């Protein structure tokens, strides 16, 4: 079996386990919510901090990887805004639906990305994915907020202070900054702390994938429309092809190329649904996009990784 599939199968098995547990009803919605809070604010930040703190970032072409990650997001975003009128006239995609299409195209599920990178490439893969947090999370949050302000049905006014505060409070952002600071300053990491980080990391990856599965609702796929398929094609095909091509053109190879491709090919983040629901987006369409992409990514991600292996 190809190594890519060997790394992917356990990831999607854990996602399937999360869906099964949620479907059987043995864990209540309130319990899942508490589990999500612990994972989001404790486990994943702990994984990011310890991984970056112990990573040898001197060997990582950080700026090249950053350009490889950011450029596809900007290209797809500009293309979507340029085609905004066409979407309305040809496919009847209104403003709120457009914001969900954009989120579905540019946002990424960091739980799946970091788990798959760790499964395939170990600590090097996790460290590179954590670097991707610093480049992608602020960018996609700003783009999503801007789209909702411009085209959402009831979005609140966006302020620079409010946006900056939201980004600073994002656990992926501040944990990345803390981990990078420790790595850059060269502070020694005691063995006991390293072991602690390893335990937190293993639990964080499993918890994140269980939550992805628990969030799937197959009923959302009853009536797929043009908006859903546009978001699926952009997220699962166009984004990874752009990232892989740009990375190769810039001289990336091996894990330094594979991790940006992984980050570009994972399905959109489940948090996009909450953002759509609270800020005037098309929440039902967003739920359909998340479900469809998560299911189809099991097919498209191995293909993209094999193309750029």
Rosetta silent file (secondary structure, phi, psi, omega in degrees, C-alpha in Angstrom):
SEQUENCE: XXXXXXXXXXXXXXXXXXXXXXXXXXXXXXXXXXXXXXXXXXXXXXXXXXXXXXXXXXXXXXXXXXXXXXXXXXXXXXXXXXXXXXXXXXXXXXXXXXXXXXXXXXXXXXXXXXXXXXXXXXXXXXXXXXXXXXXXXXXXXXXXXXXXXXXXXXXXXXXXXXXXXXXXXXXXXXXXXXXXXXXXXXXXXXXXXXXXXXXXXXXXXXXXXXXXXXXXXXXXXXXXXXXXXXXXXXXXXXXXXXXXXXXXXXXXXXXXXXXXXXXXXXXXXXXXXXXXXXXXXXXXXXXXXXXXXXXXXXXXXXXXXXXXX
SCORE:     score description
SCORE:     0.000 S_00000001
   1 L     0.000  134.788  179.249    0.000    0.000    0.000 S_00000001
   2 L   -58.417  143.324 -179.514    1.367    3.481   -0.861 S_00000001
   3 H   -56.047  -33.990  179.718    2.652    5.410    2.196 S_00000001
   4 H   -59.922  -45.660 -179.694    0.191    8.228    1.478 S_00000001
   5 H   -68.754  -36.470  177.815   -2.766    5.881    1.872 S_00000001
   6 H   -61.827  -34.565  177.861   -1.218    4.283    4.937 S_00000001
   7 H   -78.688  -31.409 -177.531   -1.068    7.726    6.530 S_00000001
   8 H   -78.183  -38.373 -173.920   -4.548    8.771    5.408 S_00000001
   9 H   -57.597  -48.199  178.227   -6.497    5.674    6.404 S_00000001
  10 H   -60.605  -37.215 -179.711   -5.970    6.058   10.192 S_00000001
  11 H   -60.932  -49.708 -177.387   -6.903    9.757    9.978 S_00000001
  12 H   -75.812  -21.731  173.013  -10.207    9.115    8.256 S_00000001
  13 H   -67.021  -40.150  177.483  -10.908    6.090   10.474 S_00000001
  14 H   -66.740  -38.810  175.840  -10.770    8.368   13.526 S_00000001
  15 H   -60.793  -44.698  178.370  -13.083   10.824   11.749 S_00000001
  16 H   -62.532  -36.473  177.523  -15.488    7.961   11.038 S_00000001
  17 H   -63.544  -42.356  177.633  -15.280    6.926   14.698 S_00000001
  18 H   -60.640  -42.168  178.037  -16.267   10.440   15.766 S_00000001
  19 H   -63.518  -41.152 -178.769  -19.277   10.354   13.437 S_00000001
  20 H   -64.247  -44.569 -179.850  -20.302    6.928   14.742 S_00000001
  21 H   -63.227  -42.478  179.082  -20.110    7.989   18.383 S_00000001
  22 H   -66.027  -40.461 -177.583  -22.147   11.136   17.661 S_00000001
  23 H   -66.824  -33.739 -179.232  -24.727    9.183   15.598 S_00000001
  24 H   -75.304  -17.816  176.392  -25.290    6.604   18.340 S_00000001
  25 L    79.664   10.484 -179.908  -26.078    9.365   20.845 S_00000001
  26 L   -70.851  -23.997  175.923  -23.914    7.971   23.645 S_00000001
  27 L  -114.502  125.219 -175.494  -22.254   11.393   23.956 S_00000001
  28 L   -75.732  165.081  178.353  -24.623   14.351   24.258 S_00000001
  29 H   -61.091  -37.988  179.286  -24.333   17.622   22.339 S_00000001
  30 H   -65.526  -38.611  178.499  -23.372   19.431   25.551 S_00000001
  31 H   -68.013  -39.635  175.866  -20.589   16.934   26.204 S_00000001
  32 H   -62.176  -39.346 -179.592  -19.270   17.318   22.652 S_00000001
  33 H   -62.500  -44.428  177.393  -19.295   21.099   23.140 S_00000001
  34 H   -64.230  -39.850  177.332  -17.179   20.836   26.287 S_00000001
  35 H   -61.268  -39.945  178.825  -14.823   18.403   24.566 S_00000001
  36 H   -64.402  -41.017  179.718  -14.448   20.885   21.695 S_00000001
  37 H   -62.935  -43.425  179.271  -13.563   23.711   24.090 S_00000001
  38 H   -63.625  -42.985 -179.250  -10.850   21.629   25.776 S_00000001
  39 H   -65.145  -44.793 -173.815   -9.413   20.571   22.418 S_00000001
  40 H   -70.915  -40.262 -172.668   -9.525   24.065   20.912 S_00000001
  41 H  -102.009  -12.125 -176.990   -8.160   26.028   23.868 S_00000001
  42 H  -122.928  -58.869 -170.309   -5.899   23.486   25.631 S_00000001
  43 H   -69.056  -52.433 -178.720   -4.819   20.434   23.642 S_00000001
  44 H   -63.676  -45.986  175.552   -4.088   21.935   20.214 S_00000001
  45 H   -57.900  -39.013  177.365   -2.263   25.013   21.619 S_00000001
  46 H   -61.897  -41.829  177.443   -0.191   22.673   23.801 S_00000001
  47 H   -61.692  -46.544 -177.235    0.709   20.593   20.755 S_00000001
  48 H   -63.803  -46.235 -177.943    1.664   23.657   18.714 S_00000001
  49 H   -61.754  -51.737 -176.370    3.798   25.236   21.437 S_00000001
  50 H   -66.985  -36.120 -179.412    5.782   22.112   22.303 S_00000001
  51 H   -67.476  -46.994  179.738    6.248   21.089   18.663 S_00000001
  52 H   -68.347  -37.595 -178.019    7.532   24.470   17.532 S_00000001
  53 H   -62.494  -33.744 -177.343    9.640   24.935   20.655 S_00000001
  54 H   -98.839    0.354 -177.825   11.523   21.700   19.958 S_00000001
  55 L   -83.002  147.611  175.416   11.642   22.029   16.155 S_00000001
  56 L   -91.888   84.865 -174.215   14.804   22.924   14.266 S_00000001
  57 H   -74.536   -9.566  178.270   13.292   25.766   12.247 S_00000001
  58 H   -64.768  -24.359 -179.695   16.688   26.758   10.835 S_00000001
  59 H   -89.119   -3.316 -175.991   16.238   23.953    8.302 S_00000001
  60 L   -98.218  125.289  175.106   12.758   25.131    7.273 S_00000001
  61 L   -76.697   77.612 -168.353   12.408   27.549    4.323 S_00000001
  62 H   -59.445  -47.458 -175.800    9.772   29.493    6.231 S_00000001
  63 H   -68.416  -37.694  178.584    9.221   32.368    3.791 S_00000001
  64 H   -65.264  -43.457  176.334    9.101   30.079    0.752 S_00000001
  65 H   -61.687  -41.105  179.169    6.573   27.841    2.481 S_00000001
  66 H   -61.312  -43.872  178.048    4.603   30.945    3.467 S_00000001
  67 H   -62.861  -40.666  179.510    4.472   32.215   -0.108 S_00000001
  68 H   -62.608  -34.502 -179.171    3.380   28.758   -1.269 S_00000001
  69 H   -79.822  -42.035 -172.447    0.530   28.778    1.258 S_00000001
  70 H   -77.938  -39.505 -173.969   -0.647   32.370    0.912 S_00000001
  71 H   -57.632  -46.697  178.432   -0.535   32.828   -2.865 S_00000001
  72 H   -60.181  -37.146  179.081   -3.274   30.257   -3.725 S_00000001
  73 H   -62.502  -44.253 -179.514   -5.588   31.819   -1.121 S_00000001
  74 H   -67.543  -40.256  179.696   -5.131   35.270   -2.638 S_00000001
  75 H   -62.322  -48.377 -178.680   -5.568   34.004   -6.211 S_00000001
  76 H   -65.739  -39.450  179.718   -8.810   32.164   -5.416 S_00000001
  77 H   -63.726  -46.442  178.711  -10.164   35.083   -3.368 S_00000001
  78 H   -61.646  -42.387  179.418   -9.521   37.617   -6.136 S_00000001
  79 H   -62.824  -41.008 -179.714  -11.075   35.264   -8.700 S_00000001
  80 H   -64.739  -45.502  179.380  -14.198   34.782   -6.569 S_00000001
  81 H   -66.184  -34.936  178.679  -14.743   38.492   -6.060 S_00000001
  82 H   -66.599  -30.423 -177.837  -14.142   39.113   -9.774 S_00000001
  83 L   -98.980   12.444 -176.890  -16.819   36.537  -10.647 S_00000001
  84 H   -55.138  -47.209 -178.687  -19.305   37.711   -8.009 S_00000001
  85 H   -65.679  -38.619  178.749  -21.786   39.128  -10.561 S_00000001
  86 H   -63.136  -41.096  178.903  -21.549   36.023  -12.738 S_00000001
  87 H   -61.038  -37.699 -178.795  -22.386   33.794   -9.785 S_00000001
  88 H   -70.092  -46.113 -175.478  -25.504   35.857   -9.103 S_00000001
  89 H   -76.399  -35.195 -174.471  -26.772   35.962  -12.673 S_00000001
  90 H   -91.282  -39.019 -173.656  -25.823   32.443  -13.739 S_00000001
  91 H  -117.279    4.110  179.450  -26.195   30.368  -10.579 S_00000001
  92 L    57.893   38.628  177.137  -28.486   32.533   -8.387 S_00000001
  93 L   -91.784  107.886 -178.019  -25.838   32.720   -5.660 S_00000001
  94 L   -80.520 -175.520 -176.385  -26.816   35.692   -3.491 S_00000001
  95 H   -58.288  -53.703  178.929  -24.588   37.625   -1.088 S_00000001
  96 H   -58.980  -39.924  178.340  -24.867   35.326    1.956 S_00000001
  97 H   -64.661  -37.277  178.709  -24.355   32.246   -0.234 S_00000001
  98 H   -61.127  -40.391  179.977  -21.288   33.890   -1.787 S_00000001
  99 H   -63.575  -35.452  178.405  -19.710   34.334    1.648 S_00000001
 100 H   -71.595  -36.480  175.562  -20.172   30.611    2.341 S_00000001
 101 H   -62.499  -44.269 -179.381  -18.629   29.696   -1.019 S_00000001
 102 H   -63.795  -45.963  177.962  -15.637   31.904   -0.234 S_00000001
 103 H   -60.941  -40.371  179.155  -15.200   30.421    3.236 S_00000001
 104 H   -64.276  -25.893 -178.199  -15.512   26.942    1.761 S_00000001
 105 H   -86.896  -37.118 -170.420  -12.762   27.734   -0.721 S_00000001
 106 H  -107.458  -24.175  178.867  -10.142   29.468    1.438 S_00000001
 107 L   -77.367  158.049 -175.534  -10.604   28.240    5.013 S_00000001
 108 L  -139.278  146.523  179.868   -8.871   25.003    6.045 S_00000001
 109 L   -85.995   98.805 -175.337   -9.403   22.353    8.703 S_00000001
 110 H   -67.348  -26.717  176.762   -6.224   22.582   10.728 S_00000001
 111 H   -59.672  -49.113 -178.941   -7.197   19.501   12.808 S_00000001
 112 H   -66.567  -41.494 -177.441   -7.080   17.286    9.717 S_00000001
 113 H   -61.701  -48.994 -175.436   -3.953   19.002    8.354 S_00000001
 114 H   -71.224  -32.431  178.013   -1.856   18.652   11.481 S_00000001
 115 H   -68.942  -44.342 -179.326   -3.008   15.065   12.079 S_00000001
 116 H   -68.536  -42.338  178.339   -2.207   13.970    8.528 S_00000001
 117 H   -61.934  -39.085  177.856    1.134   15.799    8.452 S_00000001
 118 H   -68.897  -37.593  179.432    2.066   14.171   11.742 S_00000001
 119 H   -65.133  -38.927 -176.805    0.956   10.752   10.527 S_00000001
 120 H   -85.827  -37.302 -169.620    3.046   10.991    7.356 S_00000001
 121 H  -127.213    8.773  176.259    6.082   13.014    8.481 S_00000001
 122 H    65.566 -145.346 -175.423    6.185   12.925   12.266 S_00000001
 123 H   -64.933  -30.947  177.258    7.360   15.960   14.218 S_00000001
 124 H   -63.267  -41.043  178.608    8.717   17.668   11.081 S_00000001
 125 H   -66.112  -41.272  178.195    5.256   17.560    9.534 S_00000001
 126 H   -64.497  -42.258 -179.434    3.606   18.896   12.686 S_00000001
 127 H   -62.718  -43.694  179.067    6.159   21.711   12.959 S_00000001
 128 H   -65.481  -37.137  177.406    5.619   22.788    9.353 S_00000001
 129 H   -66.078  -38.138  176.560    1.859   22.724    9.828 S_00000001
 130 H   -63.409  -36.852  174.280    2.240   24.892   12.907 S_00000001
 131 H   -62.476  -37.499  178.283    4.212   27.372   10.791 S_00000001
 132 H   -61.175  -32.026  177.034    1.295   27.333    8.358 S_00000001
 133 H   -54.371  -45.181 -175.357   -0.951   28.510   11.209 S_00000001
 134 H   -63.370  -33.126 -178.526    0.988   31.765   11.403 S_00000001
 135 H   -85.115  -43.176 -168.466    0.541   32.475    7.694 S_00000001
 136 H   -88.852  -41.095 -172.371   -2.950   31.189    6.979 S_00000001
 137 H   -62.008  -47.481  176.525   -5.103   31.735   10.050 S_00000001
 138 H   -61.528  -40.806 -176.219   -4.843   35.558   10.175 S_00000001
 139 H   -64.250  -51.228 -175.573   -5.277   35.805    6.405 S_00000001
 140 H   -69.727  -29.013  176.149   -8.346   33.578    6.044 S_00000001
 141 H   -68.592  -40.737  177.439  -10.005   35.148    9.086 S_00000001
 142 H   -64.751  -45.220 -179.145   -9.570   38.637    7.653 S_00000001
 143 H   -64.151  -41.367  179.868  -10.851   37.561    4.223 S_00000001
 144 H   -65.873  -43.718  179.404  -13.857   35.758    5.713 S_00000001
 145 H   -63.633  -41.357  179.480  -14.759   38.699    7.934 S_00000001
 146 H   -63.389  -43.345  179.640  -14.449   41.124    5.024 S_00000001
 147 H   -62.238  -40.864 -179.848  -16.692   38.980    2.804 S_00000001
 148 H   -68.417  -35.709  176.374  -19.355   38.757    5.516 S_00000001
 149 H   -66.184  -41.595 -177.738  -19.273   42.517    6.054 S_00000001
 150 H   -75.584  -39.084 -168.893  -19.635   43.183    2.338 S_00000001
 151 H  -125.798   -3.812  177.705  -22.134   40.474    1.385 S_00000001
 152 L   -71.711  159.564 -175.404  -23.640   38.973    4.557 S_00000001
 153 L   -79.287  -31.419 -177.621  -27.298   39.608    5.349 S_00000001
 154 L  -144.472   36.378 -176.843  -26.914   40.951    8.876 S_00000001
 155 L   -67.454  147.313  176.457  -23.203   41.254    9.568 S_00000001
 156 L   -81.050  154.103  179.182  -22.014   43.607   12.283 S_00000001
 157 L   -58.090  136.301 -179.422  -19.687   46.482   11.369 S_00000001
 158 L   -93.178  128.389  176.602  -16.072   45.333   11.171 S_00000001
 159 L  -117.578  151.692  178.940  -13.476   47.355   13.072 S_00000001
 160 H   -61.502  -40.224 -179.596   -9.712   47.006   12.982 S_00000001
 161 H   -64.065  -45.016 -179.238   -9.641   46.762   16.784 S_00000001
 162 H   -63.891  -40.781  179.984  -12.295   44.038   16.860 S_00000001
 163 H   -67.407  -43.621  179.793  -10.567   42.039   14.159 S_00000001
 164 H   -62.801  -41.166  178.902   -7.143   42.377   15.805 S_00000001
 165 H   -62.509  -43.315  179.536   -8.578   41.329   19.174 S_00000001
 166 H   -62.411  -39.559 -179.840  -10.208   38.272   17.627 S_00000001
 167 H   -69.126  -40.430 -179.173   -6.962   37.217   15.965 S_00000001
 168 H   -65.488  -36.319 -179.774   -4.906   37.681   19.124 S_00000001
 169 H   -77.737  -13.124  179.915   -7.381   35.582   21.115 S_00000001
 170 L   -63.987  122.102 -175.353   -7.314   32.813   18.524 S_00000001
 171 H   -63.067  -27.342  177.911   -5.523   29.911   20.257 S_00000001
 172 H   -69.234  -33.584 -179.290   -3.804   28.838   17.034 S_00000001
 173 H   -73.250  -54.628 -174.575   -2.267   32.308   16.677 S_00000001
 174 H   -69.052  -31.363  177.614   -0.992   32.891   20.197 S_00000001
 175 H   -69.275  -35.786  176.252    0.261   29.318   20.612 S_00000001
 176 H   -64.224  -42.828  179.587    2.197   29.628   17.338 S_00000001
 177 H   -63.679  -41.872  179.330    3.755   32.884   18.517 S_00000001
 178 H   -64.714  -45.956 -179.968    4.750   31.369   21.874 S_00000001
 179 H   -62.812  -42.008  178.211    6.246   28.279   20.242 S_00000001
 180 H   -64.468  -39.447 -179.978    8.187   30.334   17.701 S_00000001
 181 H   -62.505  -43.357  179.051    9.507   32.624   20.444 S_00000001
 182 H   -64.583  -41.806 -179.210   10.838   29.670   22.448 S_00000001
 183 H   -65.063  -44.547 -177.068   12.418   28.153   19.348 S_00000001
 184 H   -66.233  -40.978 -178.131   14.075   31.396   18.233 S_00000001
 185 H   -75.165  -15.668  177.871   15.481   32.203   21.699 S_00000001
 186 L    73.149   25.493  179.266   16.866   28.678   22.010 S_00000001
 187 L   -63.125  135.082 -179.100   15.541   28.062   25.523 S_00000001
 188 L   -66.772  143.810  179.248   16.394   24.504   26.653 S_00000001
 189 L  -109.701  111.434  178.337   13.485   22.068   26.856 S_00000001
 190 L   -60.679  152.441 -178.080   13.716   19.650   29.811 S_00000001
 191 H   -59.460  -38.356 -179.262   13.049   15.982   29.043 S_00000001
 192 H   -64.089  -37.165  178.590    9.995   15.950   31.292 S_00000001
 193 H   -69.957  -37.600  177.647    8.479   18.876   29.367 S_00000001
 194 H   -63.203  -41.884  177.391    9.212   17.139   26.076 S_00000001
 195 H   -65.263  -40.107  176.187    7.414   14.013   27.317 S_00000001
 196 H   -59.306  -44.646  179.514    4.514   16.169   28.486 S_00000001
 197 H   -63.244  -36.625  179.387    4.304   17.732   25.023 S_00000001
 198 H   -65.321  -41.327  178.601    4.291   14.320   23.383 S_00000001
 199 H   -64.514  -46.073 -179.873    1.346   13.180   25.530 S_00000001
 200 H   -63.071  -40.808 -178.483   -0.612   16.380   24.825 S_00000001
 201 H   -62.245  -44.873 -179.824    0.174   16.138   21.116 S_00000001
 202 H   -62.833  -41.405 -179.973   -1.120   12.599   20.769 S_00000001
 203 H   -70.569  -33.558 -178.814   -4.338   13.436   22.586 S_00000001
 204 H   -66.017  -43.352 -178.007   -4.789   16.666   20.605 S_00000001
 205 H   -65.256  -44.703  179.176   -4.623   14.973   17.212 S_00000001
 206 H   -64.823  -43.258 -178.382   -7.113   12.249   18.171 S_00000001
 207 H   -63.404  -43.177 -179.493   -9.479   14.746   19.807 S_00000001
 208 H   -61.644  -42.317 -179.237   -9.448   17.080   16.809 S_00000001
 209 H   -70.324  -37.247  175.446  -10.283   14.299   14.362 S_00000001
 210 H   -60.090  -38.992  179.329  -13.078   12.940   16.570 S_00000001
 211 H   -67.697  -36.657  176.468  -14.616   16.425   16.560 S_00000001
 212 H   -60.346  -46.556  179.487  -14.415   16.614   12.765 S_00000001
 213 H   -65.066  -40.816 -179.025  -16.360   13.363   12.507 S_00000001
 214 H   -64.315  -25.156 -178.877  -18.868   14.390   15.165 S_00000001
 215 L   -83.546   -6.937 -178.522  -19.652   17.538   13.195 S_00000001
 216 L   -76.202  136.937  176.019  -20.666   15.687   10.027 S_00000001
 217 L  -135.982  103.144 -175.240  -24.380   15.609    9.162 S_00000001
 218 H   -64.470  -17.505  177.627  -25.161   13.658    6.001 S_00000001
 219 H   -65.572  -19.923 -179.699  -28.627   15.240    5.839 S_00000001
 220 H   -69.125  -12.240 -175.756  -26.952   18.427    4.651 S_00000001
 221 H   -97.726   13.415 -175.832  -26.274   16.775    1.280 S_00000001
 222 L   -65.110  -38.171 -176.601  -29.893   16.249    0.291 S_00000001
 223 L  -131.338   74.450  179.218  -30.018   19.139   -2.184 S_00000001
 224 L   -68.350  138.730 -179.494  -26.540   20.030   -3.471 S_00000001
 225 L  -123.606 -172.006 -176.741  -26.428   23.176   -5.607 S_00000001
 226 H   -62.733  -40.111 -179.078  -23.964   25.168   -7.679 S_00000001
 227 H   -59.426  -40.775  179.596  -22.516   26.967   -4.662 S_00000001
 228 H   -62.957  -47.540 -175.992  -21.599   23.691   -2.996 S_00000001
 229 H   -69.593  -32.762  175.751  -19.846   22.283   -6.071 S_00000001
 230 H   -62.640  -46.422 -179.797  -17.940   25.521   -6.729 S_00000001
 231 H   -64.522  -38.815  179.680  -16.598   25.463   -3.162 S_00000001
 232 H   -64.196  -47.364 -178.084  -15.736   21.751   -3.411 S_00000001
 233 H   -64.451  -43.960 -178.869  -13.819   22.133   -6.685 S_00000001
 234 H   -64.682  -44.475 -174.625  -11.923   25.207   -5.513 S_00000001
 235 H   -73.416  -45.949 -170.835  -11.004   23.756   -2.119 S_00000001
 236 H   -92.208  -16.065 -178.376  -10.176   20.161   -3.014 S_00000001
 237 H  -121.106  -56.826 -174.363   -8.732   20.576   -6.526 S_00000001
 238 H   -65.787  -47.512 -177.062   -7.756   24.148   -7.434 S_00000001
 239 H   -60.499  -51.089 -179.913   -6.127   25.108   -4.119 S_00000001
 240 H   -66.696  -33.579  177.373   -3.808   22.070   -3.803 S_00000001
 241 H   -65.298  -40.380  176.926   -2.880   22.200   -7.505 S_00000001
 242 H   -64.883  -47.449 -177.751   -1.935   25.870   -7.118 S_00000001
 243 H   -62.296  -45.416 -179.733    0.012   25.259   -3.910 S_00000001
 244 H   -64.210  -42.250 -179.195    1.892   22.274   -5.321 S_00000001
 245 H   -66.759  -43.569  179.301    2.740   24.049   -8.578 S_00000001
 246 H   -65.238  -43.332  179.422    3.882   27.222   -6.832 S_00000001
 247 H   -61.353  -42.839  177.419    5.931   25.236   -4.305 S_00000001
 248 H   -63.970  -40.776  179.732    7.669   23.273   -7.039 S_00000001
 249 H   -63.549  -29.298 -179.992    8.377   26.472   -8.978 S_00000001
 250 L   -90.081    1.868  175.198    9.994   27.920   -5.839 S_00000001
 251 L    92.489   11.184  178.393   12.173   24.848   -5.373 S_00000001
 252 L   -76.536  150.701  177.222   10.348   23.083   -2.538 S_00000001
 253 L  -156.258  171.405  177.618   10.470   19.292   -2.326 S_00000001
 254 L    59.475 -141.749 -177.614    9.920   16.473    0.131 S_00000001
 255 H   -63.490  -31.217 -179.903    8.157   17.331    3.361 S_00000001
 256 H   -66.296  -23.813  175.276    8.544   21.077    2.659 S_00000001
 257 H   -93.648  -39.517 -174.977    6.337   20.649   -0.413 S_00000001
 258 H   -64.343  -40.065 -177.151    4.022   17.936    0.903 S_00000001
 259 H   -66.660  -44.503  173.176    2.849   19.863    3.968 S_00000001
 260 H   -59.222  -36.733  176.768    1.696   22.966    2.014 S_00000001
 261 H   -64.277  -41.093  176.568   -0.133   20.609   -0.357 S_00000001
 262 H   -60.563  -48.148 -178.981   -1.792   18.953    2.642 S_00000001
 263 H   -61.620  -32.989 -179.349   -2.805   22.321    4.096 S_00000001
 264 H   -81.490  -17.401 -173.403   -4.240   23.377    0.737 S_00000001
 265 H  -106.545   -7.373  178.922   -6.145   20.135    0.153 S_00000001
 266 L   -72.236  157.033  178.027   -7.871   19.562    3.503 S_00000001
 267 L   -66.163  168.318 -178.673  -11.592   20.393    3.758 S_00000001
 268 L   -68.971  163.495 -175.041  -12.759   23.719    5.104 S_00000001
 269 L   -76.921  143.494  177.137  -12.941   24.377    8.836 S_00000001
 270 L   -63.545  -25.991  179.341  -16.027   23.491   10.870 S_00000001
 271 H   -63.805  -18.644  178.866  -15.765   26.940   12.475 S_00000001
 272 H   -61.629  -32.075  178.805  -16.905   28.408    9.160 S_00000001
 273 H   -64.751  -44.395  179.417  -20.456   27.274    9.982 S_00000001
 274 H   -63.589  -42.832  179.563  -20.481   29.208   13.259 S_00000001
 275 H   -62.514  -42.122  178.456  -19.094   32.300   11.554 S_00000001
 276 H   -64.477  -42.468 -176.920  -21.730   32.074    8.818 S_00000001
 277 H   -67.224  -34.835 -174.666  -24.554   31.581   11.317 S_00000001
 278 H   -90.222  -13.342 -173.233  -23.524   34.507   13.501 S_00000001
 279 L  -128.585   25.813  172.030  -22.652   37.027   10.790 S_00000001
 280 L    83.430   19.606  174.091  -25.304   36.768    8.087 S_00000001
 281 L   -86.131 -179.538  177.519  -23.859   34.052    5.893 S_00000001
 282 L   -90.754   90.821 -174.481  -25.740   31.133    4.355 S_00000001
 283 H   -64.626  -43.469  177.634  -25.379   28.664    7.247 S_00000001
 284 H   -59.696  -41.353  177.119  -27.251   25.708    5.624 S_00000001
 285 H   -64.773  -39.886  179.796  -25.058   25.987    2.519 S_00000001
 286 H   -62.062  -40.992  178.249  -21.973   26.227    4.720 S_00000001
 287 H   -63.156  -39.538  178.652  -22.969   23.022    6.534 S_00000001
 288 H   -65.392  -41.527  179.812  -23.423   21.241    3.203 S_00000001
 289 H   -62.482  -45.788 -179.359  -20.016   22.426    1.976 S_00000001
 290 H   -60.456  -45.858 -178.506  -18.265   21.225    5.142 S_00000001
 291 H   -65.142  -48.221 -178.294  -19.892   17.791    4.963 S_00000001
 292 H   -62.001  -44.923 -178.600  -19.299   17.275    1.234 S_00000001
 293 H   -65.198  -40.485 -178.683  -15.664   18.389    1.385 S_00000001
 294 H   -63.676  -39.710  179.314  -14.857   16.227    4.406 S_00000001
 295 H   -70.912  -44.940 -176.342  -16.255   13.127    2.697 S_00000001
 296 H   -73.979  -23.772 -179.743  -14.709   13.803   -0.719 S_00000001
 297 H   -61.947  -25.694  177.335  -11.307   14.742    0.743 S_00000001
 298 H   -62.511  -23.756  178.783  -10.756   11.073    1.499 S_00000001
 299 H   -95.147  -43.882 -172.241  -10.545   10.606   -2.287 S_00000001
 300 H   -77.541  -34.345 -176.636   -8.936   13.857   -3.439 S_00000001
 301 H   -63.259  -44.890  176.435   -6.172   14.222   -0.834 S_00000001
 302 H   -60.188  -36.962 -179.894   -4.325   11.001   -1.760 S_00000001
 303 H   -63.074  -46.294 -178.524   -4.494   12.024   -5.413 S_00000001
 304 H   -64.724  -40.448  179.356   -2.985   15.456   -4.726 S_00000001
 305 H   -68.318  -33.463  177.438   -0.219   14.024   -2.547 S_00000001
 306 H   -72.081  -34.680  177.740    0.644   11.447   -5.179 S_00000001
 307 H   -61.145  -41.062 -174.531    0.756   14.134   -7.891 S_00000001
 308 L  -108.151   25.896 -178.367    3.319   16.153   -5.925 S_00000001
 309 L   -67.219    0.000    0.000    5.162   13.322   -4.203 S_00000001
